[in-house]
Amino acid sequence: FEMIVDSTFTVSLEVRKEGFLTKVTELLAIPERDIEVPSIKLSTTDDDDPFVPGVSGPPATIVLSALSHSTISVRETGENENATFVFEVRDAEGRPVDANNSTEVRFAFGGHPNGGEFLYPLTAQTNASGQAATTLTSGTVSGVVQVVAEFTRDDGQVIKSKPVNVAIHSGLPDDEHFAVGSVILNMPGNILNVQNSIVALVGDKYGNMVQPGTMVYFTTDGGIVEGSSPTNELGAASVTLVTAPPFPVHPQFGPGFAPVRARTVNEFEQTIEVSTTVLFSLSPQISVTPTSIDVPNGGSQTFFFTVSDVHGNPLVAGTQISVEVEGDDLDVVGDTSITLPDTQFSGVGTTNFQFTLFDTNPDEEIVKPVQVTIKVTGGNGAATATLTGTTRL
């Protein structure tokens, strides 16, 4: 504040707050000079009185003193389901309140997953050390729980602690919430050390992710795979599969298909297993029907061709297939420029294709040579097939 003076005199500054002793400080006011007010500390006891250990003033603040566990598990997993919170009520000097200044502390949730978790007790009286405790018991849903403690001062003001967070993690693996998949469906089995990610997703019986660190074991009938991986916070365990001997032969799908299995242990100490299938495709080969070109005057000729590996399986994703025509007065339509997707299925658009040659000049009939080249390039390698013949244009 500002005060205009024209002579030097003494100013008395009185500071008051309910629940604390009044403090009076004298300041010297001199014309044309600023007065520096020193820091003033209020207390609940007379400053002239010596400090007495174990004696406190009335309650002023509340803080977390101890937390037994920052993470617990969902109910009925066999893991720890409880966390104990110890809060400490202090006076204005930062001392724990004594028995003469004991107060009731109330406990409540802030945010929580609403899975049946609960606090007990909901109220507690502070002890001679100013402490009051409650215990959180988890429910059936994972998530973050906030616990808040509060008390009411003598003046009626409610004083709250900061929210304390505890994570409820999930339970043990459940076979109905266990799956495994491959990032790449079709790998070039004729090339060594091509890498592919295999990911297992593991949930508990409540449909929550299992606890981070849950181990999953992997095995394969084709190539080699890392043996195990712990789950992360999303319940995912990932390993790397690489192309290597042996070349797989699946009992149902045939040569080139390899089952990759993931295993873990459920709450009943039983091994549970899921599997996915990865295709190991080999070098490309091309076959065409008919094998020669003979386009009639004003007519057309259709060709059917397959691009696959030796077992009839599709080639890897990104494989380029092109049809190039060399000849006069000809047009070509059909599957002349193809990029293969990542697939394990043989058929139209993945292994089976066609194109048609058309005579674009039917007015005269002249026999001319023509050549068609089918080219394949991609992760499995390259291949070329050439057709020759005539057109009567």
N, C-alpha and C positions, 0 to 999 in steps of 0.2 A: 504494500500500500504506500501511498505518498502522504507526507506531512511537511508543511512549510513552517520553518522556525526562523526566528531572527536573533536568537541567543542560544547559548549552550545550556542544556539542562538534561536531567535524567528521565528516561522513559521506562515504565514498568510494563512488560509483556506477560500476560497471564494466559496459559494454555490449559484447557480443560477437555476431558473426554470421560463419558460415563463408564464407570468401572475402574477408573485409574485415578491416582492422586493428582491434584492440581499442581502445576509447576509455574513459578513466577521467575522471570529473568529480567534483570535491569540492564538497559542499554543507554549509552551516552549519545545524545543528539547534538550535532555541531552544525551550524549553518553552512550550506553549500557542500555538504559531504553526504555520501550514501552510508546508511547504517547496515553493517553486515550482521545478520541474525544467525547465531550459531545453531547447530543441530540440537533439537530438544527431544529427549527420550522420556516418555511417560512410563511409569511403573505402577504396580499395584501395591507396593510396600514403600515405606519411608526410606529414602536414600540413606538416611543416617543410621538405619537399622542394619546390622550385619546380615549377610545372606545365610539362611538356615537350610542346609541340605534336606531334601525330602518334603519341604514345605513349598506350596505353590499358591498362586492366585487363582481366580475363577477361570473356567474354560474360555479359550479365545480362538483356537484353531484346531484342525484335525488333519492328520497325515497318515499315509500307509507306513507302518513300521516293519512289517514282514509279510511275505507271500510264500507259501510252501511250494507251489508249482505254478509255472506260467503256462503250461499246457497239460490238459487231461484228455481222457478218452471218453467216447460215448458209452452209454450204459450197457452192461452185460457183455463186455468184450474180454474180461479177465485182466484188463489193464487198469491203471489208477483212474478213478472216477471223481476224486475229490481234490479241492484246493482250499486251503485255509488262509484267510485274510486277517491280519492283526493291524488294527488302526490305533493310533495314539493321539489322545486329546492333550493339548498343551495350553499353558496360560500365555499372557501377552509377552512374557520374558522368554518364551520358548521352552519352559520347563514342563515336564509331564505333570498333569494335575494329580494332587494327592487324594487320599481317601476322603478328606473333609470337603473337597471340591468335586467329588465324583458326579458324573452325569450320565444320562441314558443316551446310548448311541443307537441309531436306527440304520438298518441296512436295506438296500434296494437295488434292483437292476437298472442299468441304463439301457443300452442296446443289448439284445440277446436273441438267439435263433428260435425261441419258442418251441423247443423240443422236449419240454417237461423238466428242464433243469430247475433247481430250487436252491434257496439259501436257508440255512438254519444255524443259529436262531436269527430272527428278524430284528430283535432288539437285544442289547446287552449293556450292563452297567460297567463303567470303567473301574478297574481295580486300583490298588494303591500305587501302581506305576502308570496310571492313566491309560491303560490299554483295554480294548474290547475286541472280541474276535467273532467271526462267523465263518461258516464252511459252505462252499459251493459244491453241489452234487450235480453231475452232468445228466443230460437227458438223452434222447435218441437221435438228435440231429447235431451235426457238427457246425461250427461257426465260432464267432467271437462273442464273449460275454463281457459286459462292463458292470462292475460292482461299485456302488457309491455308498459312502457312510456319511451320516449327518447327525448333528445334535442341535438343541435349542439353547441359546444363551439366556442368562437371567433377564436380559432386556427384551426377550422375545424374538430376537433375530436368529434365523436358521443358518447354521454354518455347515457347508458341505465339503467333502474331500474331492479331489480330482478323480474322475473315473479311472478305475484300474481294469486293464484288459487281461483276459485269460482266453486262450484258444482251446476249444473242444475239438479234438481230432477224431477221426472215424475209427471204426472197429476193424475186425479181421476180415480177410478175403471171403467172398461168397461166390459160389459157382454160377449163380444166375446174374452176377454183375462182374463177370470176368470175360475179357475178349482180347484177341490179338489180331493184328493186321500188318500188312506190308506196305511201305510207302511206294515202292515200285513193284508192280505186278509181274513184269516180264523183264528178265535180266539176260544179257548176252552170255550164255553158258559156254561159248567157245572162246571167251576172253577171260584170262585169269585176273583175280583181284579187283573185280568190279564190285563196288560197295552199295549196300542197300540197308535202309533202316527198318527194323522190326520193332513195333511198339505194342506193348500189352497195357491194357487199361484195367485197373483193379478197383472194385467197389465192395462195400460191406453189405450186410443184409438190409440196411436201411436205405440203400441207394446213395450213400455218401462215399467219397473217396476214402480209401484206407489210409492209415497213418503213413506219413512220409517215412521212407526207409524200409518199407515192407519188401522183402526180397522175392524176385521172380527168376526162375531158372528157364533156360532155353536150350533146345536141341533141334537138329535138322537132319533130313535124309539126303540133302543136296548141298554142296558147298560146305563152308564152315561158318559157325556163328559164335559170338561171344557167349560165355556160359551163363552169366547172371547180371542183374541190374536191380538197384533199389528203386522203389517208386518215388516220384517227386510229389509236390503239394497237390497236383491234379490227379494223382493216382496212376501216373504213367511211368512205365519202365521201358527203356529203349536200349536196344543192342544193335550191333552191326553184323549183317550177313554178307559174306564175300563169296564170289564165284571161285570155285576150286573143286577138285575131285572130292567125292564121287559124283558122277553124273546120275541124277535121280531117275527112277522109274516108279511112278505112282501106281498102286494096285487098282485104282479106279480110272484115273485120267490118262495113264500111260507114260511113255518116255518123256522126260523133260520137266515133269511136274514134281515138286518137292514139298512135302508137308514140313512146316516149321512149328514146333510145339512150345508152348509156355506153360510152366507149372508153378504152383505155389501151395500153401497149406492153409486150410480154413480153420474156423474156431473149434472144430471137433478134432483137430490134429490129423485131418485127412488130406492127402494130396489131391488137388483138383487140376485139371488140364484142359487147355483149349488149343486149337491149331489154326493155321492159315496155310494157304498154298501159294508157292512162288513158281513161276515158269522159268526154266533155263532153256532159252531158244538157241539154236545152233546157226551155222552159216546159211546164207540165203540160196535158194534155188528157184528157177523159173520154168514153168511148163505152159505151152500154148496150144490151143486147138481152134481151127485147123493149123497145120504146120507150114502151109504155103499160101501165097496171095494170088487170087484170081478174081478181080473185080470186073463184072460185066459192064458193057456200055450202058450208061445211064442208070446203073444199079448200085448195089452196095454189098459189102461182105462183113460179117460180124465175127469177132475173135473173142474167145474166152481164155483167160490166163490166170494162173495161180502164182502167188509169191509167198513162200513159206520156208521153214527149215526142212531138213530131211525127214522129220516126223510129221510134217503137215501142220506144225504149230506156227502161229504168227510171229513176225519179227518184232524187235523192240520198238518202243516209242521213238518217234522222230525219223524213222526210216523213210527215205524219199523214193517214190516209184514214178517213173516218167515213161511216156510213149512218144517216140519221135518218128515222123514219116518223111521219107525222101521220095519225091515223085511229082509229076505235073498233074494239074487239074484234079487234085484229090483233096478231100476234106475228111477230118477225123473227129468223131465225137465219142464221149464215154469217159472211162477212167484213165485219163492221160496224164494227170498230175496229182499224186496222192501223197499225203503225209500220214503215217500210221499213228494211231493213239496207243496208249499203254493198255494193252489188253491181253487176255489169255484165251479169247474165243476165236475159233476159226469160222470163216464164212464170208458172206458178202461184205465188202468194205474192209476186211482185215486180211483175208488170204485169197478171196475170189473176186476177180475183176473182169471187165469186158470193154471192148471198144469196137467201133464200126467205121469202115472206110466207105466214102461216097464218091461216085463219079460226078464231078461238077461241070463236065463238058460233054453232054450226050449227043451233040450235033454231028460229030464224026467219030468213026470207030478206027482208032489207031492203037496198035499194041505197043505199050511202053513199059519199061522196067520200073519197079517200085521196091522200096526197102523200108521195113519197120523195125525199130530198135527199142527194146524194153530194157530200161536200166534201173538197178536197185542199188542204193547206197545207204549205209546206216551203221549202227553200233555192232551189228553182227558181221559186217563186211560188205563187199560189193559183188554184184553179179550182172551179167548182160545176156540177153537172148535176141537173136536177129532173125527176122523173117524176110524172105525174098519172093518175088513173083512178078506178075504182069497185070496191067490194067488195059482194057480195050476201050480207049477213050476216043 
